[in-house]
Each structure stands twice: as C-alpha cells, then as structure tokens.
Amino acid sequence: MSQPVPPADVSTAGVERAAPKGPAHSQTLSRGIRALEILAEARAPMTIAELSHALGVHRSIAYRILRTLEDHSLLMRDSAGKVQAGPGLAALARGVSRDLQSAALPELTTLANNLAMTAFIAVWDQRDCVTLVTVEPRHTAAALVQHPGMRHSFASGAPGIAIQAAVGREQWERQAPGQPFRPEAELARKLGYAVSHDEVIPGVSSVAVPVIVPGQPPAAISVVYIRTTTSTEDIAASLQRAASAIESELR
C-alpha cells in the first residue's frame, strides 16, 4: 500500500514559486566551477571529504560533481583516491586570450632570463587582477612562483595599478563601480609604469606596465622579485619595450 503523501510545507512551497530576485543560474554548474577553483588553488591533492567540506555540500553531492568533472579530464585522482586539477584545464586555458598569450610568451621569456625575475601577464576579469601566463627565469633557484590563474584585488599590486592607469579614473569609475581607483595609478599614468612593495606578498616587489589589447580591457606585463641590483627605471624600460613588442604583434 502506498504511503500517504504529507502536505507540502507552505513556506517552502512559497519560496519555490516565488520569482527569483536575480538572474537564474545553475547551482550544480556553480558548484562544479567552485570545485575547480578550490582544486586549482590547493597546494596538494585533496580527499573527497576535504573538497565536500570546502564546497559546503554533502559528500555524495561532491562525488557526483567530481565524477562529471573527471569525465571531462578537468580533474584526476591519484592512486590514493585524492583529487587534483586535471590536464583538461590546461587545454581550456590555452583558449583564454590566445593571441595575447602567443604574443607575450617570447617577451616574457626574454624578460625573465635577462632580469632573473619571474615575468607574467595579468588581465582584468570582472572583479580582480588575474595572472594569465607566466615565465620563470632559467638557472635561478630563488625565482618567485606566480602561477597562471592566481588572482588578487586591484587594491594591491603593481599590475592592478598599471591597468587602472591605462583605463583612467573616469572610465574606471564607470566600468568598475564600487572598486576604488588607487591614487598610485595617477602617478603610474605619468611615469608609464607602476611599482608596488610588500602589497601582495610581504617582502616582494613588483613593477608593471600596461599592455593595450585591441577590443579588450588593458592587461599588464609585470615582474616580481625579492631583491635586485637593477634600478626600477631600468626594469620599467625593459617592460615598456616588451609591452610595445606585444602591442605591435597584436595589431
């Protein structure tokens, strides 16, 4: 005999029928993307329990998400069953600003080896400054690691200042409401380069120069270092030459 169906919870039913206040979105897709973000930022492979805790969902839900991502090679499991970002992510990343990556890579390689510093391109996403592609110098044991995908707020770091300098205060306030325009960007606009010390990572300095990308928001080419005998002006001049070469390649 079938069991009687209990009456619907009035408050829940009301919520389900109510029109959404914001744009409709897929909770499952959102969780899957968040899982990839967590794995990309993790220092080591994670257990399913650790990932489900980080996502704030039941382990069974996390498992279903992971199986789907695994089917697309976006994550993989090691012999112990722990999960980490998979090679499929690298294939997707190659398509992000493909022309900019191709144009920047030779210049980043030259910068990294000539200056003995980690060189990278940072781009502006909806909220933050994100590292797109990076090159570490050869034969330098003390190079700083700047992984692609690393992000930081525009409130810190030379790349963000350089991007704001290229955009200008008036346009920035229109395009990024609620995100302050740093006063350092005004100086960077005059000098043609931006500098930061101890902002993103304590003890680390950075110099950055804007890169104008046709049809896209400006990017920044930058280096990071702990100490150097090269003057800031000479570092900036090398970055400016590299930025000009990239811009010429993209025209």
Buried (B, 14 or more C-beta within 10 A) or exposed (E): EEEEEEEEEEEEEEEEEEEEEEEEEEEEEEBBBBBBBBBBEBEEBBEBEBBBEBBEBEBEBBBBBBEBBBEEBBBBBEEEEBBBBBEBBEEEBEEBBEEBBBBBBBBBBBBBBEBBBBBBBBBBEEEBBBBBBBBBBEEBEEBBEBEBBBBBEBEBBBBBBBBBBBBBBEEBBEEBEEBEBBEBBBBBBEBBBBBBEEBBBEEBBBBBBBBBBEEBBBBBBBBBBEEBEBEEEEBBBBBBBBBBBBBEBBE
